[in-house]
């Protein structure tokens, strides 16, 4: 992994208005996702500076206050988890059966060669 300086720059938390003024919308950091296993929504505060005139922050230029998010941090205990465990167990059982059969076939072949 590279150093932090090689990563993409953090997106701006201030976005310029599309008006002829010097107003800039102010945004807070995004909040946590509303879901911890699947698709949810995250939100942030978007504010026009207190000292800016009302017309300086047009609604058409306002940054999004909410966004879709996906979080899988707590998906471990559901049905999918147990299906995954069952699949792993099945793979192990098949591997053991294959190994046992192969070992028996090899032993039987050696015994047949000794008898000849």
C-alpha positions in Angstrom: 0.0 0.0 0.0 1.2 3.5 -0.8 1.4 6.5 1.4 -1.6 8.7 2.0 -0.2 11.3 -0.3 -0.5 9.0 -3.3 -4.2 8.5 -2.8 -6.9 10.5 -4.6 -7.6 13.8 -2.8 -10.6 13.9 -0.5 -13.7 15.4 -2.2 -14.3 19.0 -1.3 -16.8 19.6 1.6 -17.6 23.0 0.1 -19.1 23.3 -3.3 -19.3 26.6 -5.3 -22.8 28.0 -6.1 -23.6 28.4 -9.8 -24.5 32.0 -9.4 -22.6 35.2 -10.1 -21.8 35.6 -6.4 -19.0 34.3 -4.3 -21.3 32.1 -2.2 -20.3 28.6 -1.5 -22.6 25.9 -0.1 -21.2 24.4 3.1 -21.6 20.7 3.8 -20.8 18.5 6.7 -19.2 15.1 6.5 -21.5 12.2 5.4 -23.2 10.4 8.3 -23.3 6.7 8.8 -25.3 4.4 6.6 -28.8 3.7 7.9 -28.3 0.0 7.3 -25.4 -2.3 8.5 -26.3 -5.2 6.2 -27.4 -4.0 2.7 -28.5 -0.9 1.0 -29.4 2.2 3.0 -29.2 5.9 3.1 -26.6 8.4 4.5 -27.1 12.1 5.0 -25.2 15.3 5.7 -26.0 18.9 6.5 -26.0 21.4 3.6 -26.1 25.0 4.6 -25.8 28.4 2.9 -23.4 30.6 4.9 -25.3 32.7 7.5 -24.1 36.0 6.1 -24.9 35.2 2.5 -28.0 36.7 1.0 -30.8 34.3 0.3 -30.5 34.6 -3.5 -26.8 33.7 -3.2 -27.6 30.0 -2.7 -29.9 28.9 -5.4 -31.7 25.5 -4.8 -30.6 24.4 -8.2 -27.0 24.4 -7.1 -27.5 22.9 -3.7 -25.4 19.7 -3.1 -27.2 16.5 -2.2 -28.2 16.1 1.4 -28.7 12.3 1.1 -27.2 9.5 -0.9 -27.6 5.7 -1.2 -25.0 3.7 0.6 -24.2 0.0 1.0 -22.8 -1.5 4.2 -22.1 -5.1 4.8 -20.4 -4.7 8.2 -22.9 -6.8 10.1 -24.1 -9.4 7.6 -22.5 -12.3 9.3 -25.4 -13.9 11.1 -28.1 -14.3 8.4 -29.2 -17.1 6.3 -26.5 -16.4 3.7 -23.9 -17.0 6.4 -25.3 -20.4 7.3 -25.5 -21.4 3.6 -21.9 -20.4 3.2 -20.9 -22.6 6.2 -22.9 -25.5 4.8 -21.2 -25.2 1.4 -17.7 -25.2 3.1 -18.7 -28.3 5.1 -19.8 -30.0 1.9 -16.5 -29.2 0.2 -14.6 -30.7 3.1 -16.7 -33.9 3.1 -16.3 -34.3 -0.6 -12.5 -33.8 -0.3 -12.3 -36.4 2.5 -14.3 -39.0 0.6 -12.1 -38.4 -2.5 -8.9 -38.8 -0.4 -10.2 -42.0 1.3 -11.3 -43.6 -1.9 -8.0 -42.7 -3.7 -6.0 -44.1 -0.7 -8.0 -47.4 -0.8 -7.6 -47.7 -4.6 -3.8 -47.2 -4.3 -3.6 -49.7 -1.5 -5.7 -52.3 -3.4 -3.5 -51.8 -6.5 -0.4 -52.4 -4.5 -1.8 -55.5 -3.0 -2.8 -56.8 -6.4 0.7 -56.2 -7.7 2.2 -58.1 -4.7 -0.1 -61.1 -5.4 1.0 -61.5 -9.0 
